Amino acid sequence: MRSRAIVSVAMVLGLVAAGSAIGAPAGPGPLAFQISFASDVRDQPATGRVFVIVSRDSDPEPRFQVDVLGPPFWGKDVSDVAPGQTMVVGSGPGVVGYPLDSPVELPEGDYTVQAFLNVYTTFTRSDGSVVQLHMPCGDGGYFLDSPGNLYGTPVQLHLAPDSGTVELTLDKVIPPAEPVPEGGTCQQGNPADSEHVKHLKIQSDLLTAFWGTPMFLGADVLLPDGFDASSGTRYPVIYLQGHYPTENPFGFVEDGSNAFSTWWLSGRAPKVIVVQLRHENPYFDDSYAVNSANLGPYGDAIVTELIPALQHRFRMVPKPWARTLTGASTGGWEALAQQVYDPSFYGGTWPLCPDPVDFRFHQLVNIYRDQNAYAGVNDWETVPRPSARTVAGDTIWTMEQENHWEMALGSHGRSQLGQWDIWQAVYGPQGDDGYPAPIWDKATGEIDHAVARRWHEKDIRWYLARHWSSIGPKLVGKIHIWVGDDDTFFLNDAVELLQRFLEGTERPAADAEFHYGHNEPHCWGPTDVQLVRMMAEAMAQAAPPGADLDWSAAGHARGGATASSFLAYGRRGRSLR
């Protein structure tokens, strides 16, 4: 959750901001910014959203500092802007800022200033809607570093509310993130293969039809040691879900320089395949792996197109008992949802700190009963509702702050970085304008309960309760969940409601497992080694009589970790955001 802007600041190498004569204030008057790009940067008109980011720090670049607790920025939608044409970001209509509404609220001082343009593509979809969104390019859709977008060299300026109009130039375009196949597009690019990590990308017929343009699904495949030497062996699979990956599955490195990699190459690890899925889309770095009105049939595409292609290429056991799921946070919700919505296709799920699984606790919002998402209201006081907390209980940021940050990043739910926007796109219906129907007013937080009622099918606890008689028999013993009881984003509250329901199930009883880390934040749970061991053991135990279990000898026969024996390891958690 929310990891991409935060993590990117930590991961991306900062560039030294260069001073420039361009950008010198033009004279007295309200502070505003005039932005343009030349034809040698982009020779076609652009539609999208233009930004100005202002920071007291020059390293990293201001665009990589954009976050809920980051520096001020302002955004504005623009349409068909030609090379040389100016775009003005000031106090005029259409400009949305965060945390300052207008540039004239900026205190006088010295700043590093950067302009940015998020370029949109027009999609004419099969549902008849026409929408404009940024097309990711094999990069996870982190638009502030996404190929095709334009940005300016940071400039050092002294600014004041009366500095007048400042000229900024978009003088650079972001190149493709991965090698582009000869004659192909950047969406088809893949990271380079290594001995144990391979990559696969396919064009999805289902998603291409929905979006009206070629759409792709990818996977990073971690092979067991000795895979190439055992040409007749088929292997069970652990499907690992989460945000668009920036590293190999479970952080594996070929030189064995971390604990997981050392174990994977040691001969003690079970011979299983780990598949990390890549399904970025125009709304987010991840589709949530389900079918949805706004993103299209990602759930069907993964099950009927991507997984069969993986099974064909990598000698996987094509049976439900040999397919298990795990993931944390966003990936935790996906790992649970895929099991629930396709109960016969997968053999078990091990989610960590899943996103809200009961919308009576959509974090702290009951979307069905609360009137306002941002605050609790009574006769005398309005109390801001937190969205993130420390274990000690301090508020990190509020619901209103996070949603207003998203609102400045993009109109119509197009923030691309925002957690609330992607939940709205995945869980809810399409609006009359073709974009996701707002679950609440982004400015005020007032909840639209007609839209909330249409979220029911993605409310996992509600869905289970509604369909338990038909899907319950297929889920017995398959659900194993971990969460800290002081989860940073209050996700433990919804998990507890799910546990209450599953513990009350009959005909059949769910036989689900729930583990809580006392005073543990987002995302507490087993280590990667523990997780793989217990999942491999579960698959070996579920295998039918006569199944080839040679793959399990290294891990299962030498003492794997079951869910119950995990408790003996103590509460050694890790942050998986």
N, C-alpha and C positions, 0 to 999 in steps of 0.2 A: 504494500500500500504506500502510496505517496512517495515511493522511493526514488523515482526517476530524477526529479529535480535535485533532491537532497544528495543522492548517491553520485549524480553527475558532477556536482561541485567537488566532491572528494576525488573522483576518478579522472576527470578531464584535466590535462595539463593546461595550466593557465598561460596565456600569452601576455607579454608585456604591452601595456597600452601605450601607444605612441602619441605624442603631441602632434597637433596639426593646426595649420592656419585655418583650414576649413572648420567651421563651427564657431568662429568668433561671433559674440553677440553683435547684433546689428544696431542696437541703440535702445533708448528708453521705450517702455511699453510693457504690457503683460508678457510674461515669459511664455514662449511657444517655440515649437520646433518645426522646421521645414525640411522634408526629407525627399531625396530623389535618387535615381540610379541611371547610369549611362548605358548606351546600347552595347558597349563592349562587355558589360556585366550580364545583361539580359537584353536580348534584341526583340522580345515579344512583350505586349502588355501583360500586366500581372493583376490578378484578383486575389485578395487575401486579407491579412490583418497586419498593420504596421505598428511597431513598438518603438518607444524610447525608454531606455533603462539608464538610471542615474545612480552612481554608487560613490561612496567615499573611498572605496578600495579599488585598486587597479588590477589586482591579481586574485582570482582569475578574471577573465573578461566579464563585464557586467551581465551579459546574457547567461553565463553559467552560474550566476549568483541568484537568479530568479527563484524565489521560494516563498512560502507563506510568511516566513520571518526574514525575508530578503529585502533588498533595497527597493526604493520606489520605481515604478514603471507605469507607463500609460499605453493603452492600445486602442486602435480604431480600425474598423472594417473599411477596406478600399476596394474599388472595382475598376477593372480595365485601365490601370495606370500605365501609361506609355513611358518609354525611356525619355528622360529629361523632364517629365511632368512632376510637379511637386505634390507632396502629401503633407498636410499640416496637422500636427498633434499639439493641441493647446487646451483652451477652456471651452472650445466649441462643441456643438452637438456630436454625439456618437463616440466621444472620447470617454473611456472608463479607466480610472487609475486605481492603483493599490500600492501602499496603504494610503496614499494621498490622492484625493479626488482629482486635483488639478495641478499642473506645474506651478501655478502661482503660489501654491502652499509650500513649495520647497524653500527651506531656510537658506539664506545667503551663505555661500561657502564654495570651496574648491571641490570639483567632482570629476569622475571619469564617466563620460557619456557615450552611449552606443545606440545606434539605430539598428532595427531588425525588421525583416519582412517575411512573414509566414505565407508562402504561396499556396493558394488553393487550386484544386482540380475540380471541374464540374462533372458530377456523376449523374447519369440518367439511369435510374435503377429499374429493375423489372417490376417493382410495385407501383411504378408510375411517378415516383417522387424525383425531383431534381434538386440535388444538394451540392454544396461547395465545401470541400474539406481538403486538408493536406494529405496527399498520398505518401505514405511511408515508402522508403526505398531500401528495404533490407537493413534498416537501421533501428527498428523498434519504434519509430514514430516520435522520438523525442525531438519535437519540432525545432527547438533552439539549436540543434546540431544535425538537422536532417537535410540530406542532399536536395539541391534545387532551391533552397531558401537563401535569401540575401542578407548580408550583414555589413555593418560599417566598421572600419578600423576605429577602436576607441580613441576618444580625444579628451584632453585635459582642459577643463573650463572652469572659470569662476562665474557662478550663476547667482542671480537674485530674482525675487518675484517680478522686478521691473526690468529685467535684462533685455526685453524685446524678443524678436524672432531670431532663433539660432538655426543656421543652416548645417545639415548633416547629410553625408553621402553614403549610400550603400555601395561599397566598392569591391565587395567580395561575394562569391557564390560558393556554397558548400558542395564539395565533390562527393561522388558515391562512396559509401562506407566500406563496401566489399568489392572484390574483383568482379567486373561485369563480364559475363560470357561473351565470346565473339559473336556478334550479330544479335545479342540479347539486350535486355533492359536491366536497369539497376535493381529492379525487384527480383530478378533471377539470381543475383549474386549470392555467393556462399562463402563462409570462412574457409581457410585452407584446412585440408585433412591432415591428421597425424597418424601415428601407428595405431593408437587405441581409440581415437575420436574421429568419426566420419560425419559427413553432413549430407542431407538430402533435402531437395526442394522440389515441389511439384506445383503445376498450375491446377487449381481447383476448378472443375467444371461448374460445380454448384455455386461457388462464390463469384466466379466470373459472370455467370448468368444473372445473379442478383445485383451486382454492382455495375454491370454493363461495361466492364473493362477487365483485362486480365488480372487475376488475383492469385496469390501464391500462399502455400503453407510449407513450413520448413521444420527440420528436426536436427538436433545434435545427438549423435549416437555414441555412447561410451560402450566399447566392446570389452569383454572379459579378457584377461591375459590368456594367450593361447588360442584365441578365436580362429586365427588363420590356419593353425595346425590341426584343427579338429573339423575338417570339412563335412563330416557326416552328422555332427551334433546340432540339435536345435535347442534354443535357449528361451527360458521365460523372460519376461520384460517388466521392468519398473518404469512407469510413465511419470515423469517429473514435471509438474506444472508450476508456473509462476510468471512474473513479469518477463519481458523480453530479455533473454539471457545475454550477459556480457562476458561470461566465462563458460568453461566446459561444465558438464553435469557434475554436481557436487564439488566443483572447484578442482577437478582432476587436472594434474599437470604431468607431462611425460617424464620429467626428471625425478618424480617421486618425492618432491621437496616439501610436501605437506602431509599431515597425518593420514588423510583419506587416501591419497595417492600411494603412499608407502604401503598401506594395507591392501589396496586394490591390486598391486603388483607383487604382493608377497607370497602368493599361493594359498593364503588362508581365506581369501574372499570367495563367496559363492560365485559360480560362473553364470551370472545373469547379465542381461543387457539393460542399460539405463538409457531411456530416451527422453530428452528434454525438448519440448515442443516450442515452435516459434510461430505465432499467429497474430502478429501485429496487424493493425487495420487503421482506417482513416479516423477512428475515434480515440484510439488508445494503443498502448504497446502490447495489448493482450485482449483477446475476444471474450474471455471467460468461458470459452470452450463449450458453449451451449448455443442453440438456435435462438435468435432474438429478432424482434421486429425492425430494429434499427441497424444491426450489424449483419444480419443474414444468417444462413444455415451453417454456422461454424461447427456446431455439435455434429451434425450429419456429415459434414465434409471431413472432419477428423476421423470419424468411425468408418466411413465408407470409401474414403479416398486416400488419406494420408497413412493410416495404420495398415491397410492392405499393401500399399507400396513399400512400407518399412518391412513388413513380414516377408515379402517376396525377396527383397534385397539382402536381408540380414539373418536369414535362417531362424526366425522366431517361431516359438510354439504357438500356433494360431488357435488357441483354446482359451476360454474365459478364465480357467484356474491359473493360467500362466500370464495373465495381464493384471497388474496391480497398479494402484495410483497413490501418489503422494504429492505434497506441495505445502507451502506455507503462505498464510495471509491471503492474497489474491489466489495463489496456487492452492491454498487449503480449501477455499470455497470451490474451486474448480474440481479438485480431486474428490470432494464429496458430491458435487452436483453431477459429475460424469457418472459416478456409481449409482446415484439415485435415479437419474433420468434414463440410464441404460443399465438396469440392474443385472441383466443376464450377460452382458458383454464383458464385464470386469469381475475379477475374483476377489476384490477387497480394496479398501481405501484407508490410508493412514494420513489424514490431514493434520496440519499444525496451524494453530491460531487462525481458523478460517474467517473470512469476511462474514458479515452478518448472515446467520442461518435462520433467523426468525425476525421478521420485520416489526415485531413489537419492541424489539431492541435493534433498530437500525442504527448501530452504535448506541446512542442514548435516546433516539427518537422513536416513538411509537407512531408510525406513519398512519395508522388506522384511527387513532384517537386524539393525538396531540393536535393543537391548532397551529402551532408555530414550531419550526425546526430549530430556530436560533435561540429561543429563550423559553423559560417557564414563566408564565404570566399569572399573577393573582391580583387581588383587589388593590394592593398597595405597592408592590415591587415587581419589576421585570428582571429576572436573573439570567444572565448569559449562560448558554449551555456549552460546556467544554466539548472539544472534539479530540484532543490529545492531552495526555497527562503523564506525569512522572509516577514512579511507584510510590513516592512519598505523598502524592496527591496534588501537587501543584499543576495548574493548567499550563500547557505548553502553547496551545492556541485554541480559539473558540470556533464553534460552528460558523458563526457569522464571518469571522476573519477568513477561514478557509474557503467558504463559498464566494466571498467577495473577491478573493484572489483568483479563483476560477473564472469569475465573471469578467475580470479584467483581461484574462488570457484569451477568452473567446466568447463570442455571442452564440446563442442557440445551442448551448451545451458543447461547444467546440474547444474547450480548454486543452484537450489532448493530454494534459498532465494531471488533471483533476480526478480524484477518487469519486466524488459525488456525481460528477458529470458522466463517468463511465458506468456507474451503477444505474443512473437514470436511463442511459442508452440501452443497457443490457436487460434490465429488469422490467422496463416499462414499455408502453405503446409508442407508436409514432404519432407526432402531432400533426395538425392540419397543414403546417408549413413543410412537412417532410422531415423535420428534425425531431429529436426525442421530445415527447410531451413532458414539460416540467413537472416534477413531483411537488415542488414548491416554488413560490416566487423567489427568484435568486436575490433580489434586492432586500425583501422584507422577511423572508422565511415562512410566509403563510402557506400552509400545506393544502394541496388540491386533493381532497379525499376521493373524488371520482377517479383521478389517475391512480391514487394509492390502491384502490380496489382492483385495478388491473395489473398490479404487481403480484397478485396472489400466486400465480403459477411459478414464479421464481423465488417465492418464500419457501425454502426447503422444508421447514417444519410443517407449514401449512400443506404443502404438496404431499408430504409423507402421511399426514393425518387424513387427507382426502382420499388417498389411493392405497392405504396400507393393506387392505384386503387382497389387492392384486399384486402389489410389488413387495410387500413385506416378506413373503416366503423366499424371495430371491435375494434378500438382504441380510438374512440371519447370519450373525457372526462376522459380517464384512466391514463394519464401521468401527474405527479406532481413532479417537480424537485427542489431541494435546492442546492445552492453552494455559497461559499464566493467569492466575486469578486477579492480577493487577495489570491486565493487558493495556498497553499504551492507548489503544483506541477503543477500549471498553468492549472488546469482542467476546469476552468470557460471559457476559450477561446473556447473549443470545444462545451461546453454547449450552448454558445451564437450562434454558427453556427447551432446547432440543433434547437434552438428556432426560428432563422430566417426562417429555412425551414418550421417548423410546423405552424408558424404564417401565412405563405403564402399558406398553403394547402387549396384546395377547393374540393368539391364533394367527401368526406365531409371536412369541416373544423375540425382541430384536437381538438380544445378546450382544449389545454394543458396548464398547469400552470408552471411558472418558477419564483422562488424566489431567489434573490441575497442579500447576506449580505455584506453591504458596509464595506470595510477594514477588512473583515473576512477571516481567513485562512482555511485550511483543518481541519476539516469538519464542516462547519457551518450548522445549521438547527434547527428544533424543538427538544424539549426534548423528551424523551421516552414517558412520559405521554401524552404530546400533540399529538405525532405521533399516538399512539394507539387510542386515542379518535377520531381523525379525520378519521382514517382508519375504525374504527368500525362504525362511523356515515355513511361513504360512503357505507359500506356494507348494513346497515339497509335501506338506501335510495334506493339501487339497488335491494333489495329483491323483488321477485314477489308478487302480491296480494295473501293474504292467508298464506304467509310464517310465521312460528313461530318466533317471535321476542322477546321472553322472555329473551333471552340472552343479548339483548341490553338495557333492562330497567335500569340497574344500571348506564350505561354510557350515552347512547343516550338520554333517556328521562330526565335525570337530567342535561343535558347541556354539550354536547361534544364540541370539538373544530373543526371547519371547516377549510379548507385551508385558507380562507380569514380571519377568526377570529384569526388565528395564528399571524398575524401581530400585533395584539393588545398586544401580550405577550412581544413585544420588541425583540431585537436581543440577546437572551440568547442562545448561541451556546455551543458546546462541541466538543472536539477532539475525533473522532471515528476511528483513525488509529489503 
